[in-house]
Amino acid sequence: MKTFSTYLVLATLGLTAVGCSDDSDDAAPSKTTLLTAKSWRPTAITVAGTNYIDFLLAEPCDKDDFITFKADKTAVYDEGADKCDTASPQTSTGSWEFTNSEAKLKLTDPSGEVIEGDILTLNSTTLSVRSSQDLLGTGTLVPVDFTFTAK
């Protein structure tokens, strides 16, 4: 009986040690970590279910452009390997920030234009943001989904 009790105590201690292991390695990465870990290439600009990326980025030199979000809140716009205008700079800088308790992403491009939208998806491979835009200059806002794929 003493042997059985010894095994029971050892088993209980073993389960307790396993149950108290440090789970901090399982924490999900923060939104800032996900956004700044990679560069992002635009892959879809969707209005009312139609993807206009091929129309808006019609030139092959536009299709390899990407944005890198830095931890210091700068956004570096890169022309990619295939530049449309060899005289233009390879990179230009804007800024970014999370707003509304990290539910929205606000992006200011190098020209000063600001786009802010709801974050629909942010993971290690996809960034998707929905923003209301006045596409025709009539004052009527329509939802536009911007989707980026990690590079």
C-alpha positions as CSV (number, residue, x, y, z in Angstrom):
1,M,0.0,0.0,0.0
2,K,2.9,2.3,0.7
3,T,4.2,1.9,-2.8
4,F,0.8,2.8,-4.3
5,S,0.6,5.9,-2.1
6,T,4.1,7.0,-3.2
7,Y,3.1,6.6,-6.9
8,L,-0.1,8.6,-6.3
9,V,1.8,11.4,-4.6
10,L,4.4,11.5,-7.4
11,A,1.7,11.5,-10.1
12,T,-0.1,14.3,-8.3
13,L,3.1,16.4,-8.1
14,G,3.9,15.7,-11.8
15,L,0.4,16.8,-12.9
16,T,0.7,19.9,-10.7
17,A,4.0,20.8,-12.3
18,V,2.6,20.4,-15.8
19,G,-0.5,22.4,-14.9
20,C,1.5,25.3,-13.6
21,S,3.7,25.6,-16.7
22,D,4.4,29.1,-18.1
23,D,1.9,29.8,-21.0
24,S,3.4,33.2,-21.9
25,D,4.8,31.8,-25.1
26,D,1.3,31.2,-26.4
27,A,0.3,34.9,-26.3
28,A,-1.0,36.3,-29.6
29,P,1.2,38.9,-31.2
30,S,0.0,42.5,-30.8
31,K,-1.5,44.4,-33.7
32,T,1.6,46.6,-33.8
33,T,3.8,43.5,-34.1
34,L,1.6,42.1,-36.9
35,L,1.6,45.3,-38.8
36,T,5.3,46.1,-38.4
37,A,6.7,42.6,-38.9
38,K,6.5,42.6,-42.7
39,S,6.0,44.8,-45.7
40,W,2.5,45.0,-47.3
41,R,1.6,44.9,-51.0
42,P,-1.9,46.0,-52.1
43,T,-3.8,43.1,-53.6
44,A,-7.4,44.3,-53.8
45,I,-9.4,47.5,-53.8
46,T,-13.0,46.5,-53.6
47,V,-16.1,48.6,-54.1
48,A,-19.5,46.9,-54.0
49,G,-18.0,43.5,-54.4
50,T,-15.9,44.4,-57.5
51,N,-12.1,44.4,-57.2
52,Y,-10.7,47.4,-59.0
53,I,-7.0,46.8,-58.3
54,D,-6.2,46.0,-62.0
55,F,-7.9,49.2,-63.1
56,L,-6.4,51.4,-60.4
57,L,-2.9,49.9,-60.6
58,A,-2.9,49.2,-64.3
59,E,0.8,49.5,-65.0
60,P,3.1,46.6,-64.1
61,C,5.4,49.1,-62.3
62,D,2.6,49.8,-59.9
63,K,1.9,46.2,-59.0
64,D,5.2,45.7,-57.1
65,D,4.8,48.7,-54.8
66,F,4.6,48.1,-51.1
67,I,4.3,49.8,-47.7
68,T,6.4,49.1,-44.7
69,F,4.9,50.2,-41.3
70,K,7.6,51.0,-38.8
71,A,7.4,50.8,-35.0
72,D,8.1,54.6,-34.8
73,K,4.7,55.2,-36.6
74,T,6.3,56.0,-40.0
75,A,5.0,54.3,-43.1
76,V,7.6,53.9,-45.9
77,Y,6.1,53.7,-49.4
78,D,8.4,51.8,-51.7
79,E,8.2,51.8,-55.5
80,G,9.4,48.2,-55.7
81,A,11.9,46.8,-58.2
82,D,10.0,48.1,-61.2
83,K,9.7,51.9,-60.9
84,C,7.3,53.8,-63.1
85,D,9.4,56.9,-63.2
86,T,13.1,56.4,-62.8
87,A,13.5,60.1,-61.6
88,S,11.1,59.6,-58.7
89,P,12.6,58.5,-55.3
90,Q,12.6,54.8,-54.5
91,T,10.9,55.5,-51.1
92,S,8.8,58.2,-49.6
93,T,7.5,58.5,-46.0
94,G,4.1,59.0,-44.5
95,S,2.7,58.0,-41.1
96,W,0.3,55.6,-39.5
97,E,-1.5,55.1,-36.2
98,F,-4.1,53.0,-34.6
99,T,-7.3,54.8,-33.5
100,N,-10.4,53.8,-31.6
101,S,-8.7,51.3,-29.3
102,E,-6.8,49.7,-32.2
103,A,-10.1,49.1,-34.1
104,K,-9.1,51.5,-36.9
105,L,-6.0,52.2,-38.9
106,K,-5.2,55.8,-39.9
107,L,-2.7,56.2,-42.7
108,T,-1.3,59.5,-44.0
109,D,0.5,59.1,-47.3
110,P,3.6,61.1,-48.3
111,S,1.4,63.8,-50.0
112,G,-0.6,64.3,-46.8
113,E,-3.8,62.5,-47.9
114,V,-5.3,60.7,-44.9
115,I,-7.3,57.5,-45.1
116,E,-8.8,56.0,-41.9
117,G,-10.8,52.8,-41.8
118,D,-12.0,49.9,-39.8
119,I,-9.6,47.0,-39.5
120,L,-11.4,44.0,-40.9
121,T,-8.4,41.6,-40.9
122,L,-4.9,41.8,-39.5
123,N,-2.9,38.7,-39.2
124,S,0.5,37.5,-40.4
125,T,-0.5,37.3,-44.0
126,T,-3.4,39.8,-44.6
127,L,-4.3,43.3,-43.7
128,S,-7.8,44.4,-44.7
129,V,-9.3,47.9,-44.0
130,R,-12.7,49.3,-44.8
131,S,-12.9,53.0,-45.4
132,S,-15.7,55.3,-46.5
133,Q,-14.6,57.3,-49.6
134,D,-16.2,60.0,-51.8
135,L,-15.2,58.3,-55.1
136,L,-17.1,60.6,-57.4
137,G,-16.6,63.9,-55.6
138,T,-20.3,64.2,-55.0
139,G,-20.2,64.0,-51.2
140,T,-21.7,60.5,-51.1
141,L,-19.5,58.1,-49.2
142,V,-19.2,54.5,-50.2
143,P,-17.4,51.7,-48.4
144,V,-14.1,50.7,-50.0
145,D,-12.1,47.7,-48.8
146,F,-8.3,47.9,-49.1
147,T,-6.6,44.5,-48.9
148,F,-2.8,44.0,-48.5
149,T,-0.8,40.8,-48.5
150,A,2.3,40.4,-46.5
151,K,5.4,40.5,-48.6
